[in-house]
Amino acid sequence: MSLTMEEQAKQVSVGSVNKVPMVKYTNVMKSFGDLEVLHGIDLEMQAGEKIALIGPSGSGKTTIGRMLMTLEEPTSGTIEVEGEHLWHVEKKGRLVRASEAHLHQMRTKIGMVFQHFNLFPHMKVLGNVTEAPRKVLGLSKEEANDRAIEMLRKVGLADKLDVYPAKLSGGQKQRVAIARALVMRPKVMVFDEVTSALDPELVGEVLAVIKEIAEEGEMAMMLITHEMDFAREVADRVIFGAEGHIVEQGPPEQIFENPQSERLQSFLKRIR
Ligand code: ADP
């Protein structure tokens, strides 16, 4: 079958020159009513890349993550995952999204862990982790159990399969939530301030699990965090956002040791 010139050009650029990013935001704006919280975000993540989103509260970091998880719709702009549209919203409101079936398939590439765990309280730990693989991926009970146990082992909770969430510490709950997201084998995971609701002595165990997952290397990770030491250790690139803009980005050493913008300098001064 012969290809059109356009198709050939696409194949060349995909195959050799330009790698298709895992995630790409182009001129993404988001308003809640009259409040515009993102004013045109451009952001790319490569396969396996770990980025940390830092910045003052209310600057729009969570909203960036939630749009990727399809929990919020952008007001305008485009978000692509592996070169395919997740959202495409034209400026004057005409929304073009992927079809439901396609969106469903795209969503399986993305996982998210939230500040407040969001576990199902009426299900035991194993049930919490097997629910999505069974319902969304259609795995058999046995397959889902095998996968779930493997993930619970990874987060150090293989001995808690038959326990209800209410009996777990905050750190353990959050580790279940991480296993629940991992079990879907996403290509990109959003960790949204996953330690903010924890007692300080429980923060370390959760960060250690995330660090271990990061070191495995395969998954792209978006870490929305106030833990600067953690961002520095785990992220390949740190992105500083303020007031709905990306102000500065770069390798952790540059962002933390040699911040260029006054906005980032004053942010770092305040939190140190
Ligand atoms: P960050 O994660 O940087 O703290 P967020 O993305 O949570 O910022 O919030 C950005 C702004 O959007 C805040 O002013 C917040 O109050 C507002 N916001 C977030 N979600 C909603 C919502 N569902 N309805 C109205 N306002 C919202």
Residues whose N, C-alpha, C, O or C-beta is under 5 A from the ligand:
A	BS01	ADP	F32 V37 P56 S57 G58 S59 G60 K61 T62 T63
